């Protein structure tokens, strides 16, 4: 699944750090890292 790579691409496209994105969607910075490295899938409500 490409969600992790797409999330990383969009985050970088918007010049956001993992910390900044985590604050915007109310998850931990560690969760963002896990989403991007395919260790964890985000809830649909967090990505839409």
Buried (B, 14 or more C-beta within 10 A) or exposed (E): EEBBEEBBEEBEEEEBEBEEBBBEBEBEBEBBBBBBEEEBEBEEEBEE
